[in-house]
Amino acid sequence: MALPLVASENLSVSAEIAFSRICSIHTWPVWLSFVRRAEFDGYPGLLTQASDILLSSDLSDGKEEVFEVEELIEPYLLTLVGAFSCRRRIQFRIERKDAASRLTVRIDYVSHGGLLRGVLARFIARRKLHNLLTLSLQTFKSLVEHDAVERAERHEQAAALMAIS
């Protein structure tokens, strides 16, 4: 039984800034609260289509899963699909709105264990995961907007130093 989760958050940063934070796989456990560990075997910043990402999360009861990058359209779309189950899918979509953007995350995962476990997952685990996803997007918003403010302040300081010299 597939259980999709969808949540969105408006961001007051550009799509490029938000997408660069999403592509920093090693930061996922910081802001994506149901992810316990995320590893990317490639070089930082070089996420490409067909890259493998190892995730340990509450979606799989803490078991490690391998996801492949199925789609990568900078700075708008990152889609991961389970290497061993194409019904497991995580998608990050960013819509540009002038200097702001909107992040939408969709997670499709499969609940195994028969009808009873599927019903329990739909009514208990799904609600918990949806709340975690919503809180995660709020955390992401705080982090990425704070980073953007810091970056702007550093840029202003550098410009002021250049003007003095």
Secondary structure per residue as TSV (DSSP state, phi and psi in degrees):
chain	resnum	aa	ss	phi	psi
A	1	M	-	360.0	119.5
A	2	A	E	-82.3	135.7
A	3	L	E	-123.4	97.5
A	4	P	E	-81.6	141.4
A	5	L	E	-121.1	135.7
A	6	V	E	-137.1	134.2
A	7	A	E	-147.0	150.7
A	8	S	E	-134.0	157.8
A	9	E	E	-151.1	133.6
A	10	N	E	-81.0	136.8
A	11	L	E	-121.9	142.7
A	12	S	S	-98.3	38.4
A	13	V	S	-131.0	165.2
A	14	S	-	-70.9	161.5
A	15	A	H	-62.3	-35.0
A	16	E	H	-64.4	-43.1
A	17	I	H	-66.3	-45.6
A	18	A	H	-63.2	-42.4
A	19	F	H	-67.6	-35.9
A	20	S	H	-64.6	-34.5
A	21	R	H	-69.7	-39.6
A	22	I	H	-63.3	-39.9
A	23	C	T	-75.1	-7.2
A	24	S	-	-83.6	81.9
A	25	I	G	-57.0	-37.6
A	26	H	G	-63.8	-16.7
A	27	T	G	-90.6	-3.9
A	28	W	H	-56.8	-43.7
A	29	P	H	-63.0	-20.4
A	30	V	H	-71.1	-45.1
A	31	W	H	-111.2	-22.1
A	32	L	-	-97.5	92.0
A	33	S	T	-63.0	-22.0
A	34	F	T	-90.9	-1.8
A	35	V	E	-92.1	123.1
A	36	R	E	-89.1	-35.7
A	37	R	E	-153.4	139.1
A	38	A	E	-137.3	126.0
A	39	E	E	-128.2	140.1
A	40	F	E	-126.3	125.4
A	41	D	-	-81.9	-5.2
A	42	G	S	-92.0	-174.6
A	43	Y	-	-74.9	143.0
A	44	P	T	-56.4	134.9
A	45	G	T	83.0	-2.7
A	46	L	-	-112.3	42.2
A	47	L	-	-67.6	127.2
A	48	T	-	-131.4	167.5
A	49	Q	T	-62.3	137.3
A	50	A	T	79.9	6.8
A	51	S	-	-66.4	147.8
A	52	D	E	-101.6	136.5
A	53	I	E	-125.6	128.3
A	54	L	E	-98.2	120.3
A	55	L	E	-119.8	139.2
A	56	S	E	-119.6	118.1
A	57	S	E	-148.4	171.9
A	58	D	G	-70.7	-15.6
A	59	L	G	-65.7	-28.2
A	60	S	G	-119.7	28.2
A	61	D	T	55.3	35.3
A	62	G	T	84.5	-3.9
A	63	K	-	-75.0	149.1
A	64	E	E	-76.2	137.6
A	65	E	E	-131.3	146.6
A	66	V	E	-101.5	128.6
A	67	F	E	-117.0	143.7
A	68	E	E	-108.5	144.9
A	69	V	E	-74.5	112.7
A	70	E	E	-89.2	-42.4
A	71	E	E	-132.9	138.0
A	72	L	E	-143.6	101.5
A	73	I	E	-120.9	102.1
A	74	E	T	-75.2	141.7
A	75	P	T	-100.2	46.8
A	76	Y	T	-119.9	-29.1
A	77	L	E	-148.4	132.0
A	78	L	E	-134.4	118.6
A	79	T	E	-121.3	126.7
A	80	L	E	-110.4	142.1
A	81	V	E	-129.1	143.0
A	82	G	E	-60.2	133.1
A	83	A	S	-65.8	-30.2
A	84	F	S	-113.7	1.0
A	85	S	-	-153.2	104.7
A	86	C	T	-69.4	-5.8
A	87	R	T	-83.8	-7.8
A	88	R	-	-96.6	121.0
A	89	R	E	-147.5	139.0
A	90	I	E	-128.6	127.1
A	91	Q	E	-129.3	130.8
A	92	F	E	-112.9	120.2
A	93	R	E	-123.5	133.0
A	94	I	E	-119.5	129.8
A	95	E	E	-106.5	130.6
A	96	R	E	-82.2	133.7
A	97	K	E	-135.1	85.2
A	98	D	T	55.0	-120.9
A	99	A	T	-84.8	-8.7
A	100	A	E	-103.5	178.2
A	101	S	E	-154.4	170.9
A	102	R	E	-131.7	126.1
A	103	L	E	-101.5	128.6
A	104	T	E	-123.2	129.4
A	105	V	E	-116.6	130.4
A	106	R	E	-124.0	128.6
A	107	I	E	-123.9	121.9
A	108	D	E	-111.7	126.5
A	109	Y	E	-141.7	160.1
A	110	V	E	-105.7	137.1
A	111	S	-	-101.9	120.8
A	112	H	-	-101.5	160.5
A	113	G	S	117.5	13.7
A	114	G	H	91.9	-176.1
A	115	L	H	-64.5	-47.0
A	116	L	H	-62.5	-47.2
A	117	R	H	-63.5	-37.0
A	118	G	H	-62.8	-42.6
A	119	V	H	-65.0	-44.6
A	120	L	H	-61.8	-43.0
A	121	A	I	-62.4	-41.2
A	122	R	I	-65.5	-38.8
A	123	F	I	-94.4	-24.9
A	124	I	I	-109.8	-62.6
A	125	A	I	-64.7	-39.2
A	126	R	H	-63.3	-42.5
A	127	R	H	-62.7	-43.5
A	128	K	H	-62.5	-47.0
A	129	L	H	-65.2	-36.3
A	130	H	H	-64.8	-42.2
A	131	N	H	-62.8	-41.8
A	132	L	H	-63.0	-39.7
A	133	L	H	-65.9	-42.7
A	134	T	H	-62.2	-45.2
A	135	L	H	-64.3	-36.2
A	136	S	H	-63.3	-41.3
A	137	L	H	-68.0	-33.9
A	138	Q	H	-66.3	-40.5
A	139	T	H	-64.1	-43.6
A	140	F	H	-58.5	-45.5
A	141	K	H	-57.5	-47.2
A	142	S	H	-60.8	-47.0
A	143	L	H	-63.5	-49.0
A	144	V	H	-70.7	-35.2
A	145	E	H	-71.9	-37.2
A	146	H	H	-63.6	-44.1
A	147	D	H	-60.1	-40.4
A	148	A	H	-65.7	-39.9
A	149	V	H	-65.2	-45.4
A	150	E	H	-60.0	-43.5
A	151	R	H	-62.6	-41.8
A	152	A	H	-65.5	-40.4
A	153	E	H	-64.4	-41.7
A	154	R	H	-63.3	-39.2
A	155	H	H	-64.5	-41.8
A	156	E	H	-64.6	-41.5
A	157	Q	H	-63.9	-42.3
A	158	A	H	-64.2	-40.6
A	159	A	H	-66.0	-38.6
A	160	A	H	-65.5	-41.4
A	161	L	H	-64.7	-38.2
A	162	M	H	-66.3	-36.8
A	163	A	H	-69.0	-34.0
A	164	I	H	-70.5	-40.3
A	165	S	-	-87.0	360.0
